[in-house]
Amino acid sequence: MKGIIPEKKEVKEVIKPSIWSKVFFATEFGKAFIPEFIRPKLRGYLDQAGIYEIPYYLFGVLFYISLAITTFSYIVLWPVFVKLSILELLIYTFLFWFFVELALALVMMGIVYVYVDVKIFQRTKAMEDVLADFLSLFSDNIKTGMTVDKALWLAVKPEFGVLAKEIRIAAKMVMTGDDIGEALAAFVNKYDSIMLKRSFNLIIESMRGGGQLSGTIDRVIDDIKKTKVLKERMIANTISYTIFITIIVLFIAPLLFSLSYYLLLMIDSFSQNILGTATVASGLGEIKIAISLSDFKIFAQMATVTIAFFASMIISIINRGDVKSGLKYVPAFMAGTYVMYMIFMALLNVAFSNLISTL
């Protein structure tokens, strides 16, 4: 952005280090773990999420957290390590700390990446939602005879949120001597949004070509509104698929797993009480199930939650065309399917208790 830094009152996502980061040198550790050649790319990536400073102290705090988890795990496993010889103890201790720390670092990096990526998506979506209103005000200002840079500046309103902040940065670039086309291009290239890029690229080309800018903006606004109408129609046409998947996840899958558990319980009771001592002459022998009931219950709980997780992703793709917008539905789906599983287990326990007791 050529050195243009937003004012402090606009920066709401800057993470302030606490006093603990100064006491435990978390900031210094964070800087040590991030190489110099990565910092510019990381700064540009965080800038898209509205985080205008690299939170070095946060990376240091995550290092301390991983260190505490690894130490606790090592203490828990110490009775196993203490049986080894000195050489084996040194080798296995080194391997344990190396691989556990590496695994925790990858997990924490993944969590941070997902968080930042979701923030970028939310900011991009917020700008797309108010883009038509902003361009409409921009076009009205131009029609009144204002210059393009002045019309752009006066179109910035607080209700436009993230878009207002980004356009204000572009306007400041123009005030410092940059070309308005370059300033707007720097803004749209910052975000991975087809709507933003197409809209502003058409406006930039119209300004450079000397055409009627207000007419171009009005056509861009019409295209944005038509696109939104088409998306709403697409969501309406796919609502039946959403309902079908929701019913499967919240009702059918938990019910089937619950029924399967009690089927196994009935087979186990029947095997132990009726055919447990069957003679060879009967040709039946002893009946055993291949999985224990406790293991199947754990498997059923994990399976229902996993199905709910991926189902929320599928619903998001069907309705919105992307996975990120469905992340907010993940906790509700996972909690809902788990609660329904427990309800079905309780209801079937009442329904089958008398039958199982007679076996």
WOJOPE-V256411 format. One record per helix or strand of 3 or more residues. SS is the DSSP state (helix for helix, strand for strand). FROM is the first residue (numbers start at 1). LEN is the number of residues. Records with the same first field share a line. If there is no record, write none. Layout:
BEGIN
SS = FROM-LEN + FROM-LEN
END
This chain:
BEGIN
helix = 8-3 + 19-5 + 26-8 + 36-13 + 56-21 + 78-4 + 86-58 + 148-7 + 158-3 + 162-14 + 180-9 + 194-16 + 213-25 + 239-35 + 280-3 + 293-28 + 324-35
END
